[in-house]
Amino acid sequence: MNRKTGRGNRWGLGLVGLVLTVLGGSALARGLGAFSQNWAAARTTIVDGNVTGFFARTGPGIWWLVALAALIVAVLALRWLFVQGRRQTRRTLRIEDGPTGVTDVAAGGMAQAVAADVATGPGVLHADANLVGPPGRPEVRLRVAADESVPIGALGRHLAEVALPHVRDALDRDRVPAVARVSLEPSPSPHRVVR
Amino acid sequence: MTATGVTVPAQRPAPLPAPERRGRTEVADRVVTKIACCAAREVPEVREVHQRARPWARASDCEVHGGRATVRLNVSVAYPAPLHAVAARLREHVIRRVAYQTGVEVSRLDITMTDLGGDLP
């Protein structure tokens, strides 16, 4: 899921919540007799004679409309489902496009190299990297699991002075934004050697 | 006056072209691909050239049309090497080497760096 999908999800969920709240509130208001008793009397079923009469009067055409609406809802729901799998990660990074040919870098390969570079830092137990962002402005996302007994400043320095300059050098860019998410974990217990 | 037999001297055959101009030499795509891959391996920062297709990457290949070739190379490059510079060096070396060995002019060389890693030479 990327940021755009997350924003879409929030809007969609908000909208569905709003619709359900309005419907539920209306039903509650009707039950409590808040509406005109001639039009929607409390203590009567919602699907009453008026509703069935309406469907009976309009003929079979209305059911086609209902089917169409259901189809649209189904298509929207499927699209929502597929969009959940959309990732922000790039597959390739085009670093050059000239008359003599293009140069692409596989984003996965680059990410692995960056992760391996970060993993050489002090107290890093595990590192994972991703390259995201539009073609001209690659960004680095790092997830680092670090040993909690090692000062975090040392890891910060390693990122700022070794790993990220390497990314900038490799891509030949003055600025490559990076976000590192560091989780601290207890240091791994030393292996016991049984003789 | 009666016609008498005239002996026409046998016509000399047209002179053959110089030996190096007789016949046509075609260089197969495969040959250019192989030479390009070998040349790419000579660039110090290139750690590996993927000549065959892999599940996640196309093979390095080449198309030759009338003395001009389009080459596509998949390579592994050392990290952290400056990728622009490596690509430029690779392009220059491969184009020069293919032209020298086959006479085929590489008009386009697309490079895909499929993986990075390993130490700089």
Contacts between the chains, C-beta under 8 A, distances in Angstrom:
chain1	res1	chain2	res2	distance
A	92	B	112	7.3
A	95	B	83	5.8
A	95	B	84	6.2
A	95	B	87	7.3
A	96	B	84	6.4
A	96	B	87	5.9
A	99	B	108	8.0
A	100	B	91	6.1
A	100	B	95	7.8
A	100	B	107	7.7
A	100	B	108	6.2
A	100	B	109	6.2
A	101	B	71	8.0
A	101	B	91	6.7
A	101	B	108	4.7
A	101	B	109	4.3
A	101	B	110	4.5
A	101	B	111	6.7
A	102	B	110	5.1
A	102	B	111	7.5
A	103	B	83	7.3
A	103	B	84	7.5
A	103	B	87	4.2
A	103	B	110	7.6
A	103	B	111	4.6
A	103	B	112	7.8
A	103	B	113	7.3
A	104	B	110	7.6
A	104	B	111	7.1
A	104	B	112	4.6
A	104	B	113	7.0
A	105	B	83	6.1
A	105	B	112	7.7
A	105	B	113	4.5
A	105	B	116	7.4
A	106	B	57	7.4
A	106	B	112	6.7
A	106	B	113	6.5
A	106	B	114	4.8
A	106	B	115	6.6
A	108	B	56	8.0
A	108	B	115	7.9
A	109	B	76	7.8
A	109	B	113	6.6
A	109	B	114	5.5
A	109	B	115	3.6
A	109	B	116	5.2
A	109	B	117	7.7
A	110	B	113	7.9
A	110	B	116	5.7
A	112	B	115	6.7
A	112	B	116	7.4
A	112	B	117	6.7
A	113	B	79	4.1
A	113	B	80	7.6
A	113	B	115	7.5
A	113	B	116	3.8
A	113	B	117	4.9
A	116	B	79	7.8
A	116	B	117	6.2
A	117	B	79	7.0
A	117	B	80	7.2
A	166	B	79	7.1
A	166	B	80	3.7
A	167	B	80	7.5
A	169	B	80	5.3
A	169	B	82	5.6
A	170	B	79	6.5
A	170	B	80	4.8
A	170	B	81	6.7
A	170	B	82	6.4
A	170	B	83	5.2
A	170	B	116	7.3
A	171	B	83	6.5
A	172	B	82	5.6
A	172	B	83	6.9
A	172	B	84	4.5
A	172	B	85	7.6
